[in-house]
Amino acid sequence: MFENFQNEILIIARLLLGGAFVFAGLRNIQNRKLVASLMAARGVPQAALALWLGIVLQLVAGALVIAGLWTVPAAAALILFLIVATPMFHNFWDHQGADRASRINGVVSNVALAGGVPDADRAVALTAQG
């Protein structure tokens, strides 16, 4: 049944995956003061600069995934971003109770995102074949 809609499904998948990173980047812009202070508290040098670099990476690489352009380097950048950002913001080992559970959920979500990112390039290739 879904074979007839393979291209459409893959385009939607790219939109959802890349859109998650674009949304996160926009949310980080809105919350930049809080996020920069959290990063500084975690010992990140030049926290404001590091935050803006992360925001630009999220926005640009996410948009590239959506557009189906340069998906391999975009995917690699997003995976590297998740490897760095996940322990920084989802440090469940430092928390208890509901806060710990929430941070564990953040880790699981980021692992799931990281698992989907490499398929962005495959989605572009399959869409182009259709």
All heavy atoms as an XYZ file, in Angstrom:
964
protein
N       0.805     -1.192      0.000
C       0.000      0.000      0.000
C       0.858      1.271      0.000
O       0.594      2.202     -0.724
C      -0.925     -0.017      1.211
C      -1.711      1.239      1.385
S      -2.798      1.088      2.797
C      -3.034      2.792      3.135
N       1.881      1.287      0.841
C       2.704      2.479      0.969
C       3.741      2.618     -0.142
O       4.372      3.661     -0.257
C       3.400      2.505      2.333
C       2.445      2.706      3.470
C       2.211      1.691      4.377
C       1.773      3.905      3.616
C       1.333      1.876      5.422
C       0.892      4.103      4.658
C       0.656      3.078      5.568
N       3.924      1.574     -0.968
C       4.900      1.645     -2.042
C       4.587      2.798     -3.001
O       5.486      3.420     -3.549
C       4.960      0.329     -2.835
C       5.458     -0.853     -2.040
C       4.346     -1.507     -1.220
O       3.147     -1.390     -1.558
O       4.684     -2.128     -0.207
N       3.314      3.074     -3.190
C       2.899      4.145     -4.099
C       3.217      5.535     -3.535
O       3.187      6.511     -4.266
C       1.402      4.059     -4.399
C       1.050      2.788     -5.149
O       1.886      2.227     -5.847
N      -0.168      2.330     -4.991
N       3.483      5.610     -2.247
C       3.727      6.892     -1.587
C       5.135      6.985     -1.012
O       5.396      7.801     -0.133
C       2.708      7.104     -0.463
C       1.294      7.131     -0.942
C       0.478      6.039     -0.739
C       0.795      8.234     -1.614
C      -0.840      6.048     -1.189
C      -0.525      8.250     -2.065
C      -1.342      7.150     -1.854
N       6.051      6.164     -1.516
C       7.399      6.110     -0.950
C       8.077      7.479     -0.981
O       8.651      7.897      0.009
C       8.243      5.082     -1.690
C       9.627      4.918     -1.089
C      10.418      3.815     -1.763
O      10.034      3.297     -2.796
N      11.528      3.464     -1.165
N       8.037      8.174     -2.090
C       8.682      9.492     -2.182
C       8.071     10.480     -1.198
O       8.783     11.235     -0.539
C       8.609     10.053     -3.596
C       9.553      9.341     -4.543
O      10.465      8.637     -4.113
N       9.319      9.510     -5.822
N       6.752     10.484     -1.118
C       6.075     11.407     -0.213
C       6.432     11.115      1.241
O       6.659     12.026      2.044
C       4.561     11.344     -0.415
C       4.105     11.911     -1.741
C       4.197     10.929     -2.914
O       4.635      9.776     -2.718
O       3.832     11.339     -4.033
N       6.483      9.841      1.587
C       6.831      9.450      2.958
C       8.256      9.871      3.282
O       8.535     10.388      4.372
C       6.630      7.926      3.155
C       5.136      7.596      3.120
C       7.266      7.459      4.467
C       4.831      6.120      3.041
N       9.171      9.683      2.349
C      10.561     10.069      2.594
C      10.720     11.586      2.701
O      11.510     12.075      3.523
C      11.463      9.499      1.504
C      11.578      7.973      1.510
C      12.325      7.490      0.272
C      12.243      7.477      2.768
N       9.969     12.330      1.932
C      10.008     13.793      2.042
C       9.477     14.224      3.407
O      10.062     15.085      4.072
C       9.218     14.450      0.888
C       9.977     14.238     -0.430
C       8.984     15.934      1.159
C       9.187     14.603     -1.668
N       8.401     13.608      3.838
C       7.852     13.918      5.165
C       8.863     13.546      6.250
O       9.050     14.296      7.222
C       6.506     13.202      5.381
C       5.445     13.817      4.460
C       6.060     13.280      6.834
C       4.158     13.028      4.372
N       9.544     12.412      6.083
C      10.552     11.999      7.069
C      11.680     13.023      7.152
O      12.128     13.377      8.256
C      11.107     10.620      6.703
N      12.154     13.512      6.003
C      13.200     14.551      6.012
C      12.701     15.825      6.675
O      13.418     16.465      7.443
C      13.679     14.857      4.593
C      14.567     13.806      3.995
C      15.339     14.280      2.765
N      14.845     15.457      2.115
C      14.215     15.466      0.942
N      13.993     14.344      0.293
N      13.808     16.599      0.402
N      11.465     16.185      6.398
C      10.878     17.382      6.999
C      10.784     17.239      8.516
O      11.135     18.164      9.259
C       9.490     17.646      6.404
C       8.730     18.842      6.953
C       9.477     20.132      6.667
C       7.336     18.902      6.356
N      10.345     16.097      8.985
C      10.220     15.881     10.428
C      11.589     15.846     11.112
O      11.779     16.457     12.172
C       9.451     14.587     10.710
C       7.970     14.607     10.347
C       7.371     13.212     10.480
C       7.217     15.611     11.202
N      12.540     15.131     10.524
C      13.855     15.012     11.131
C      14.596     16.346     11.127
O      15.045     16.826     12.167
C      14.678     13.945     10.401
C      16.065     13.675     10.964
C      15.982     13.149     12.391
C      16.791     12.683     10.087
N      14.706     16.959      9.965
C      15.372     18.256      9.896
C      14.618     19.315     10.677
O      15.215     20.177     11.328
N      13.288     19.237     10.629
C      12.461     20.191     11.349
C      12.665     20.133     12.852
O      12.577     21.162     13.540
N      12.943     18.950     13.391
C      13.212     18.837     14.827
C      14.429     19.670     15.217
O      14.437     20.344     16.256
C      13.417     17.367     15.210
N      15.459     19.656     14.374
C      16.667     20.431     14.670
C      16.443     21.922     14.448
O      16.924     22.745     15.229
C      17.848     19.920     13.841
C      18.361     18.603     14.324
C      17.968     17.419     13.718
C      19.234     18.536     15.400
C      18.437     16.199     14.171
C      19.703     17.322     15.864
C      19.304     16.145     15.249
N      15.715     22.274     13.404
C      15.410     23.696     13.168
C      14.579     24.236     14.328
O      14.856     25.324     14.856
C      14.690     23.892     11.813
C      14.173     25.311     11.670
C      15.631     23.533     10.660
N      13.588     23.493     14.752
C      12.752     23.913     15.878
C      13.596     24.095     17.139
O      13.450     25.095     17.856
C      11.634     22.891     16.125
C      10.815     23.188     17.344
C       9.850     24.180     17.314
C      11.018     22.490     18.522
C       9.088     24.468     18.444
C      10.273     22.772     19.652
C       9.300     23.757     19.618
N      14.484     23.139     17.413
C      15.333     23.241     18.597
C      16.243     24.469     18.512
O      16.453     25.162     19.514
C      16.163     21.965     18.767
N      16.776     24.740     17.332
C      17.618     25.923     17.159
C      16.847     27.204     17.413
O      17.332     28.116     18.099
N      15.630     27.287     16.885
C      14.797     28.469     17.109
C      14.423     28.606     18.591
O      14.427     29.715     19.139
C      13.538     28.403     16.244
C      13.768     28.500     14.737
C      12.472     28.244     13.970
C      14.378     29.846     14.371
N      14.132     27.493     19.229
C      13.817     27.517     20.663
C      15.026     27.969     21.472
O      14.895     28.722     22.435
C      13.360     26.127     21.105
C      12.773     26.101     22.506
C      12.391     24.723     22.931
N      13.609     23.931     22.995
C      13.676     22.639     22.764
N      12.610     21.962     22.434
N      14.814     21.995     22.851
N      16.216     27.547     21.046
C      17.433     27.973     21.743
C      17.689     29.465     21.575
O      18.228     30.106     22.480
C      18.637     27.154     21.285
C      18.607     25.754     21.850
O      17.981     25.491     22.861
N      19.276     24.840     21.167
N      17.320     30.015     20.428
C      17.435     31.470     20.260
C      16.531     32.176     21.266
O      16.936     33.121     21.939
C      17.088     31.903     18.822
C      18.155     31.418     17.843
C      16.933     33.426     18.732
C      17.792     31.604     16.384
N      15.312     31.692     21.364
C      14.353     32.304     22.279
C      14.819     32.204     23.732
O      14.593     33.116     24.518
C      12.992     31.632     22.114
C      11.891     32.253     22.937
C      10.549     31.599     22.663
O      10.438     30.593     21.972
N       9.497     32.181     23.218
N      15.485     31.128     24.085
C      15.918     30.882     25.468
C      17.426     31.045     25.637
O      18.016     30.451     26.532
C      15.505     29.475     25.897
C      14.015     29.283     25.859
O      13.266     30.128     26.319
N      13.571     28.178     25.283
N      18.056     31.853     24.792
C      19.518     31.910     24.746
C      20.156     32.311     26.067
O      21.213     31.779     26.417
C      19.987     32.803     23.606
C      19.595     34.245     23.719
C      19.886     35.014     22.426
N      19.350     36.335     22.457
C      18.109     36.661     22.127
N      17.269     35.724     21.748
N      17.697     37.905     22.182
N      19.565     33.215     26.813
C      20.174     33.628     28.088
C      20.184     32.471     29.081
O      21.195     32.209     29.728
C      19.466     34.848     28.663
C      19.718     36.102     27.861
C      19.043     37.306     28.472
C      19.300     38.523     27.589
N      18.687     39.726     28.124
N      19.072     31.783     29.191
C      18.997     30.638     30.095
C      19.948     29.529     29.657
O      20.695     28.976     30.471
C      17.566     30.108     30.160
C      17.377     28.794     30.922
C      17.728     28.980     32.395
C      15.974     28.268     30.749
N      19.929     29.203     28.372
C      20.769     28.116     27.865
C      22.248     28.451     28.039
O      23.039     27.604     28.469
C      20.433     27.783     26.395
C      21.367     26.711     25.851
C      18.984     27.337     26.270
N      22.643     29.690     27.744
C      24.042     30.091     27.918
C      24.454     30.010     29.382
O      25.567     29.569     29.695
C      24.271     31.502     27.382
N      23.558     30.384     30.294
C      23.905     30.293     31.714
C      24.024     28.834     32.162
O      24.903     28.494     32.963
C      22.894     31.050     32.582
O      21.639     30.420     32.564
N      23.186     27.963     31.637
C      23.299     26.531     31.941
C      24.620     25.971     31.416
O      25.291     25.182     32.101
C      22.131     25.752     31.342
C      20.755     25.980     31.948
C      19.686     25.306     31.099
C      20.712     25.471     33.372
N      24.990     26.384     30.218
C      26.248     25.916     29.633
C      27.438     26.418     30.450
O      28.368     25.655     30.724
C      26.356     26.375     28.174
C      25.364     25.700     27.258
S      25.326     26.402     25.596
C      26.928     25.912     24.971
N      27.403     27.673     30.860
C      28.490     28.229     31.674
C      28.587     27.498     33.007
O      29.690     27.180     33.473
C      28.277     29.724     31.892
N      27.434     27.184     33.597
C      27.423     26.456     34.865
C      27.996     25.049     34.719
O      28.555     24.508     35.670
C      25.998     26.391     35.418
N      27.873     24.474     33.522
C      28.432     23.143     33.271
C      29.901     23.206     32.867
O      30.506     22.196     32.545
C      27.638     22.436     32.156
C      26.190     22.201     32.454
C      25.891     21.025     33.313
N      26.336     19.814     32.658
C      26.489     18.678     33.300
N      26.226     18.589     34.568
N      26.904     17.622     32.663
N      30.480     24.435     32.865
C      31.904     24.580     32.597
C      32.276     24.756     31.143
O      33.444     24.603     30.778
N      31.316     25.087     30.308
C      31.608     25.291     28.888
C      32.304     26.644     28.737
O      31.741     27.667     29.109
C      30.318     25.258     28.042
C      30.601     25.584     26.590
C      29.637     23.899     28.171
N      33.526     26.661     28.206
C      34.194     27.955     27.986
C      33.506     28.717     26.855
O      32.999     28.106     25.904
C      35.627     27.563     27.613
C      35.554     26.145     27.169
C      34.341     25.528     27.812
N      33.481     30.028     26.967
C      32.837     30.859     25.935
C      31.426     30.346     25.650
O      31.051     30.103     24.492
C      33.677     30.865     24.645
C      35.081     31.374     24.805
C      35.112     32.882     24.927
O      34.307     33.559     24.313
N      36.034     33.396     25.719
N      30.635     30.203     26.704
C      29.317     29.573     26.587
C      28.422     30.269     25.565
O      27.744     29.594     24.774
C      28.635     29.527     27.954
N      28.411     31.582     25.547
C      27.538     32.294     24.596
C      27.964     32.007     23.155
O      27.116     31.763     22.288
C      27.557     33.792     24.877
N      29.260     32.018     22.899
C      29.754     31.716     21.553
C      29.441     30.268     21.182
O      28.974     29.986     20.068
C      31.261     31.971     21.467
C      31.933     31.597     20.148
C      31.356     32.402     18.992
C      33.435     31.787     20.251
N      29.678     29.342     22.103
C      29.390     27.931     21.849
C      27.904     27.724     21.574
O      27.530     26.945     20.689
C      29.838     27.081     23.035
N      27.062     28.445     22.303
C      25.626     28.349     22.079
C      25.264     28.803     20.670
O      24.531     28.118     19.959
C      24.865     29.181     23.118
C      23.353     29.310     22.874
C      22.674     27.955     22.898
C      22.744     30.250     23.896
N      25.780     29.950     20.251
C      25.463     30.449     18.916
C      25.992     29.527     17.821
O      25.324     29.332     16.792
C      25.966     31.888     18.726
C      25.014     32.861     19.354
C      25.199     33.575     20.503
C      23.696     33.181     18.897
N      24.084     34.331     20.778
C      23.148     34.107     19.808
C      22.938     32.782     17.809
C      21.873     34.644     19.657
C      21.651     33.313     17.660
C      21.135     34.228     18.574
N      27.162     28.939     18.043
C      27.666     27.961     17.064
C      26.722     26.769     16.970
O      26.430     26.273     15.875
C      29.078     27.521     17.433
C      30.168     28.577     17.276
C      31.495     28.055     17.831
C      30.311     29.010     15.836
N      26.242     26.309     18.120
C      25.297     25.196     18.134
C      23.981     25.544     17.459
O      23.407     24.744     16.717
N      23.505     26.764     17.707
C      22.259     27.210     17.081
C      22.400     27.250     15.564
O      21.531     26.756     14.828
C      21.837     28.583     17.636
C      21.350     28.448     19.087
C      20.767     29.224     16.759
C      21.148     29.774     19.804
N      23.488     27.831     15.089
C      23.718     27.907     13.637
C      23.794     26.500     13.051
O      23.212     26.216     11.994
C      24.986     28.731     13.323
C      25.386     28.591     11.866
C      24.760     30.196     13.680
N      24.499     25.601     13.743
C      24.604     24.225     13.262
C      23.223     23.584     13.182
O      22.877     22.962     12.162
C      25.519     23.415     14.185
C      25.875     22.025     13.671
C      27.264     21.653     14.125
C      24.883     20.997     14.118
N      22.416     23.723     14.232
C      21.072     23.137     14.220
C      20.234     23.682     13.065
O      19.570     22.916     12.358
C      20.351     23.420     15.542
C      20.865     22.641     16.723
C      20.177     23.059     18.003
O      20.169     24.227     18.360
N      19.601     22.093     18.690
N      20.259     24.997     12.900
C      19.430     25.619     11.859
C      19.897     25.242     10.455
O      19.078     24.840      9.610
C      19.433     27.142     12.027
C      18.773     27.685     13.291
C      18.988     29.183     13.388
C      17.291     27.336     13.329
N      21.193     25.362     10.204
C      21.711     25.114      8.851
C      21.644     23.632      8.503
O      21.125     23.251      7.444
C      23.145     25.668      8.707
C      23.767     25.236      7.390
C      23.137     27.187      8.823
N      22.159     22.777      9.377
C      22.157     21.344      9.073
C      20.728     20.796      9.011
O      20.412     19.974      8.147
C      22.995     20.579     10.093
N      19.859     21.266      9.903
C      18.461     20.841      9.847
C      17.804     21.244      8.540
O      17.082     20.465      7.921
N      18.062     22.482      8.102
C      17.501     22.962      6.835
C      18.060     22.174      5.651
O      17.333     21.887      4.691
C      17.780     24.451      6.672
N      19.340     21.813      5.718
C      19.934     21.017      4.637
C      19.287     19.639      4.549
O      19.035     19.130      3.450
C      21.451     20.897      4.830
C      22.251     22.168      4.571
C      23.706     21.974      4.993
C      22.160     22.597      3.118
N      19.004     19.034      5.687
C      18.322     17.737      5.689
C      16.933     17.890      5.066
O      16.525     17.079      4.223
C      18.232     17.157      7.116
C      17.270     15.980      7.182
C      19.618     16.731      7.605
N      16.209     18.927      5.469
C      14.877     19.158      4.899
C      14.963     19.318      3.384
O      14.173     18.732      2.639
C      14.220     20.405      5.532
C      13.875     20.134      7.002
C      12.967     20.813      4.754
C      13.472     21.378      7.774
N      15.927     20.114      2.935
C      16.066     20.397      1.506
C      16.672     19.242      0.719
O      16.595     19.218     -0.507
C      16.923     21.651      1.316
N      17.287     18.296      1.410
C      17.929     17.185      0.724
C      19.250     17.569      0.080
O      19.676     16.952     -0.892
N      19.918     18.576      0.640
C      21.200     19.045      0.117
C      22.319     18.707      1.087
O      22.158     18.879      2.289
C      21.154     20.565     -0.087
C      20.075     21.081     -1.033
C      20.008     22.595     -0.967
C      20.353     20.609     -2.448
N      23.437     18.258      0.560
C      24.623     17.961      1.371
C      24.250     17.189      2.638
O      24.671     17.515      3.743
C      25.388     19.241      1.726
C      25.870     19.986      0.536
C      26.693     19.524     -0.452
C      25.547     21.320      0.177
N      26.901     20.497     -1.393
C      26.207     21.614     -1.037
C      24.759     22.311      0.759
C      26.101     22.833     -1.659
C      24.656     23.529      0.126
C      25.329     23.774     -1.068
N      23.437     16.169      2.455
C      22.899     15.457      3.612
C      23.943     14.678      4.386
O      23.803     14.528      5.600
C      21.747     14.528      3.196
O      22.211     13.671      2.146
C      20.546     15.317      2.745
N      24.990     14.183      3.737
C      26.023     13.433      4.473
C      26.767     14.350      5.443
O      26.851     14.039      6.637
C      26.976     12.689      3.511
C      28.154     12.096      4.264
C      26.224     11.595      2.766
N      27.317     15.499      4.996
C      27.963     16.366      5.979
C      26.973     16.941      6.992
O      27.324     17.121      8.175
C      28.620     17.477      5.152
C      28.147     17.323      3.771
C      27.523     15.978      3.626
N      25.745     17.219      6.571
C      24.748     17.729      7.518
C      24.446     16.682      8.582
O      24.387     16.990      9.778
C      23.470     18.133      6.787
N      24.284     15.430      8.160
C      24.011     14.353      9.107
C      25.186     14.153     10.064
O      24.990     13.977     11.270
C      23.717     13.049      8.354
N      26.399     14.191      9.537
C      27.583     14.037     10.392
C      27.651     15.156     11.425
O      27.938     14.913     12.609
C      28.851     14.015      9.536
N      27.371     16.389     11.004
C      27.398     17.526     11.928
C      26.327     17.380     13.001
O      26.579     17.661     14.183
C      27.217     18.830     11.159
N      25.144     16.921     12.624
C      24.063     16.761     13.598
C      24.368     15.647     14.602
O      24.075     15.784     15.789
C      22.737     16.513     12.888
C      22.184     17.714     12.125
C      20.993     17.309     11.268
C      21.815     18.843     13.072
N      24.959     14.563     14.131
C      25.327     13.487     15.053
C      26.398     13.967     16.019
O      26.309     13.718     17.236
C      25.771     12.224     14.284
C      24.561     11.597     13.591
C      26.450     11.221     15.216
C      24.901     10.473     12.650
N      27.402     14.671     15.521
C      28.438     15.228     16.400
C      27.807     16.188     17.406
O      28.137     16.156     18.600
C      29.510     15.937     15.573
C      30.656     16.557     16.367
C      31.406     15.500     17.151
C      31.600     17.293     15.431
N      26.900     17.026     16.958
C      26.199     17.948     17.848
C      25.493     17.175     18.965
O      25.576     17.549     20.141
C      25.190     18.786     17.057
C      24.333     19.643     17.927
C      24.791     20.867     18.387
C      23.058     19.230     18.293
C      24.016     21.659     19.207
C      22.272     20.017     19.109
C      22.742     21.235     19.564
N      24.776     16.119     18.611
C      24.064     15.340     19.619
C      25.015     14.672     20.603
O      24.717     14.585     21.804
C      23.179     14.289     18.944
C      21.944     14.823     18.231
C      21.286     13.724     17.417
C      20.969     15.433     19.219
N      26.159     14.210     20.124
C      27.142     13.584     21.010
C      27.645     14.578     22.046
O      27.830     14.241     23.214
C      28.306     12.985     20.192
C      27.820     11.758     19.420
C      29.500     12.650     21.080
C      28.806     11.238     18.381
N      27.831     15.827     21.637
C      28.319     16.861     22.555
C      27.194     17.373     23.452
O      27.365     17.522     24.665
C      28.958     18.026     21.766
C      29.286     19.191     22.675
C      30.212     17.533     21.039
N      26.037     17.663     22.874
C      24.955     18.315     23.612
C      24.233     17.389     24.588
O      23.790     17.840     25.647
C      23.950     18.915     22.634
N      24.112     16.113     24.255
C      23.322     15.218     25.093
C      23.839     15.127     26.525
O      23.072     15.353     27.464
C      23.192     13.832     24.441
O      22.536     13.996     23.178
C      22.394     12.869     25.306
N      25.114     14.823     26.764
C      25.551     14.764     28.169
C      25.569     16.140     28.846
O      25.467     16.232     30.070
C      26.954     14.164     28.095
C      27.401     14.338     26.694
C      26.159     14.401     25.844
N      25.659     17.194     28.049
C      25.684     18.540     28.622
C      24.314     18.932     29.186
O      24.228     19.531     30.257
C      26.114     19.550     27.561
C      26.312     20.952     28.084
S      26.744     22.129     26.785
C      28.125     21.336     25.970
N      23.254     18.586     28.495
C      21.925     19.042     28.884
C      21.038     17.951     29.471
O      19.995     18.259     30.040
C      21.214     19.678     27.689
C      21.829     20.976     27.281
C      22.653     21.046     26.171
C      21.623     22.115     28.028
C      23.236     22.244     25.803
C      22.203     23.318     27.671
C      23.016     23.381     26.552
N      21.422     16.719     29.325
C      20.590     15.620     29.826
C      21.380     14.756     30.809
O      21.362     13.533     30.734
C      20.059     14.790     28.654
C      19.258     15.588     27.686
N      18.026     16.116     27.998
C      19.525     15.994     26.420
C      17.564     16.798     26.965
N      18.461     16.736     25.994
N      22.039     15.414     31.733
C      22.907     14.753     32.718
C      22.066     14.125     33.833
O      22.071     14.573     34.966
C      23.914     15.754     33.279
C      23.261     17.005     33.841
O      22.251     17.466     33.329
N      23.826     17.544     34.886
N      21.384     13.054     33.482
C      20.467     12.403     34.418
C      21.177     11.883     35.663
O      20.573     11.763     36.718
C      19.707     11.268     33.718
C      20.586     10.162     33.210
C      20.941      9.109     34.025
C      21.042     10.187     31.895
C      21.742      8.082     33.550
C      21.843      9.170     31.415
C      22.203      8.119     32.243
N      22.454     11.575     35.562
C      23.205     11.025     36.682
C      23.346     12.026     37.838
O      23.650     11.624     38.950
C      24.584     10.552     36.215
C      25.343     11.616     35.473
C      26.179     12.550     36.000
C      25.290     11.870     34.071
N      26.665     13.377     35.019
C      26.135     12.987     33.815
C      24.622     11.283     32.998
C      26.329     13.507     32.541
C      24.830     11.805     31.736
C      25.665     12.898     31.507
N      23.103     13.299     37.585
C      23.187     14.324     38.622
C      21.834     14.639     39.248
O      21.739     15.564     40.059
C      23.764     15.630     38.046
C      25.233     15.529     37.723
O      25.931     14.685     38.315
O      25.693     16.300     36.845
N      20.776     13.922     38.883
C      19.419     14.268     39.311
C      18.695     13.052     39.860
O      19.110     11.913     39.648
C      18.654     14.879     38.136
C      19.301     16.119     37.621
N      19.035     17.358     38.129
C      20.242     16.315     36.659
C      19.767     18.257     37.520
N      20.513     17.648     36.607
N      17.578     13.325     40.537
C      16.762     12.277     41.144
C      15.300     12.500     40.768
O      14.909     13.579     40.342
C      16.904     12.309     42.674
C      18.302     12.046     43.191
C      18.811     10.669     42.832
O      18.058      9.687     42.875
N      20.084     10.569     42.456
N      14.496     11.474     40.948
C      13.051     11.574     40.787
C      12.598     11.936     39.393
O      13.146     11.469     38.390
N      11.593     12.812     39.344
C      10.989     13.197     38.067
C      11.988     13.924     37.171
O      11.963     13.756     35.947
C       9.766     14.069     38.315
N      12.866     14.723     37.773
C      13.859     15.436     36.969
C      14.809     14.442     36.298
O      15.175     14.612     35.136
C      14.634     16.420     37.847
C      15.401     17.447     37.038
O      14.940     17.799     35.931
O      16.459     17.895     37.514
N      15.189     13.405     37.019
C      16.050     12.367     36.444
C      15.340     11.666     35.284
O      15.918     11.456     34.218
C      16.450     11.366     37.521
C      17.337     10.242     37.023
C      17.607      9.241     38.160
N      18.407      8.147     37.710
C      19.731      8.057     37.850
N      20.393      9.029     38.436
N      20.380      7.011     37.415
N      14.068     11.311     35.499
C      13.298     10.633     34.455
C      13.178     11.514     33.214
O      13.316     11.024     32.083
C      11.913     10.261     34.981
N      12.954     12.798     33.416
C      12.853     13.722     32.290
C      14.155     13.775     31.503
O      14.155     13.781     30.270
C      12.489     15.115     32.801
O      12.498     16.046     31.750
N      15.271     13.799     32.194
C      16.571     13.856     31.519
C      16.889     12.539     30.810
O      17.496     12.543     29.741
C      17.652     14.261     32.496
C      17.490     15.724     32.890
C      18.426     16.132     34.008
N      18.097     17.450     34.486
C      18.677     18.575     34.080
N      19.606     18.534     33.152
N      18.324     19.730     34.589
N      16.486     11.421     31.402
C      16.661     10.135     30.724
C      15.843     10.133     29.428
O      16.318      9.670     28.383
C      16.276      8.957     31.643
C      17.326      8.802     32.750
C      16.130      7.661     30.850
C      16.955      7.800     33.830
N      14.634     10.675     29.476
C      13.815     10.776     28.266
C      14.508     11.624     27.205
O      14.431     11.316     26.012
C      12.443     11.363     28.588
C      11.572     10.393     29.354
O      11.808      9.191     29.353
N      10.572     10.921     30.030
N      15.204     12.686     27.629
C      15.965     13.506     26.688
C      17.085     12.723     26.025
O      17.325     12.864     24.814
N      17.758     11.885     26.806
C      18.831     11.048     26.245
C      18.246     10.078     25.222
O      18.771      9.937     24.109
C      19.587     10.285     27.359
C      20.526      9.244     26.763
C      20.353     11.249     28.247
N      17.155      9.424     25.586
C      16.522      8.461     24.685
C      16.074      9.159     23.396
O      16.274      8.632     22.293
C      15.349      7.744     25.386
C      14.540      6.905     24.406
C      15.867      6.890     26.535
N      15.496     10.339     23.519
C      15.071     11.093     22.332
C      16.254     11.432     21.436
O      16.178     11.295     20.212
C      14.363     12.381     22.750
O      13.176     12.090     23.431
N      17.354     11.872     22.037
C      18.528     12.228     21.239
C      19.159     11.009     20.587
O      19.649     11.094     19.462
C      19.535     12.994     22.084
C      19.130     14.440     22.286
O      18.083     14.881     21.819
N      19.939     15.191     22.992
N      19.144      9.883     21.281
C      19.656      8.649     20.676
C      18.785      8.260     19.481
O      19.300      7.876     18.427
C      19.731      7.508     21.721
C      19.986      6.158     21.057
C      20.816      7.808     22.750
N      17.477      8.404     19.630
C      16.571      8.104     18.512
C      16.816      9.047     17.335
O      16.847      8.614     16.182
C      15.119      8.198     18.980
N      16.996     10.341     17.631
C      17.316     11.294     16.561
C      18.615     10.906     15.875
O      18.700     10.911     14.645
C      17.443     12.706     17.124
C      16.161     13.491     17.312
C      16.447     14.789     18.055
C      15.500     13.780     15.982
N      19.634     10.584     16.661
C      20.933     10.208     16.086
C      20.796      8.970     15.214
O      21.463      8.849     14.184
C      21.962      9.976     17.197
N      19.916      8.065     15.593
C      19.691      6.866     14.788
C      19.007      7.163     13.465
O      19.226      6.473     12.478
N      18.192      8.208     13.423
C      17.478      8.552     12.202
C      18.259      9.439     11.253
O      18.013      9.435     10.047
N      19.213     10.181     11.780
C      19.949     11.145     10.953
C      20.659     10.490      9.767
O      20.576     11.011      8.651
C      20.920     11.978     11.822
C      21.892     12.771     10.973
C      20.130     12.919     12.730
N      21.344      9.360      9.937
C      22.028      8.778      8.767
C      21.084      8.394      7.632
O      21.489      8.361      6.475
C      22.729      7.534      9.336
C      22.902      7.830     10.782
C      21.678      8.633     11.159
N      19.825      8.135      7.925
C      18.870      7.773      6.885
C      18.429      8.961      6.038
O      17.781      8.786      5.013
C      17.629      7.099      7.494
C      17.913      5.662      7.897
O      18.829      5.054      7.298
O      17.236      5.150      8.801
N      18.787     10.181      6.459
C      18.412     11.360      5.671
C      19.017     11.275      4.274
O      18.354     11.586      3.282
C      18.867     12.632      6.379
N      20.256     10.828      4.173
C      20.910     10.712      2.867
C      20.232      9.629      2.025
O      20.021      9.806      0.833
C      22.389     10.415      3.046
C      23.135     10.472      1.717
O      23.006     11.505      1.033
O      23.803      9.491      1.367
N      19.880      8.531      2.645
C      19.182      7.458      1.934
C      17.830      7.957      1.434
O      17.422      7.651      0.318
C      19.001      6.272      2.870
C      18.314      5.093      2.228
C      18.233      3.912      3.219
N      17.271      2.971      2.761
C      15.961      3.014      2.997
N      15.456      3.995      3.713
N      15.146      2.105      2.534
N      17.144      8.744      2.252
C      15.843      9.279      1.849
C      15.974     10.167      0.625
O      15.145     10.127     -0.285
C      15.196     10.056      2.999
N      17.031     10.967      0.562
C      17.260     11.824     -0.598
C      17.507     10.981     -1.836
O      16.949     11.219     -2.902
C      18.446     12.781     -0.346
C      18.830     13.520     -1.611
C      18.090     13.765      0.750
N      18.343      9.936     -1.697
C      18.667      9.077     -2.833
C      17.417      8.357     -3.347
O      17.186      8.286     -4.555
C      19.740      8.073     -2.434
N      16.585      7.849     -2.441
C      15.392      7.143     -2.870
C      14.391      8.093     -3.505
O      13.703      7.736     -4.466
C      14.757      6.429     -1.676
C      15.539      5.214     -1.156
C      14.909      4.690      0.129
C      15.600      4.114     -2.203
N      14.285      9.311     -2.958
C      13.363     10.293     -3.540
C      13.798     10.652     -4.957
O      12.981     10.787     -5.858
C      13.306     11.556     -2.668
O      12.957     11.168     -1.334
C      12.287     12.544     -3.175
N      15.105     10.795     -5.176
C      15.633     11.141     -6.493
C      15.391     10.026     -7.513
O      15.211     10.291     -8.698
C      17.118     11.448     -6.389
N      15.378      8.761     -7.043
C      15.150      7.636     -7.951
C      13.702      7.571     -8.427
O      13.447      7.053     -9.490
C      15.484      6.321     -7.253
C      16.953      6.131     -6.980
C      17.199      4.885     -6.150
O      16.302      4.128     -5.838
N      18.459      4.691     -5.786
N      12.791      8.078     -7.557
C      11.357      7.971     -7.845
C      10.989      8.794     -8.995
O      10.184      8.661     -9.799
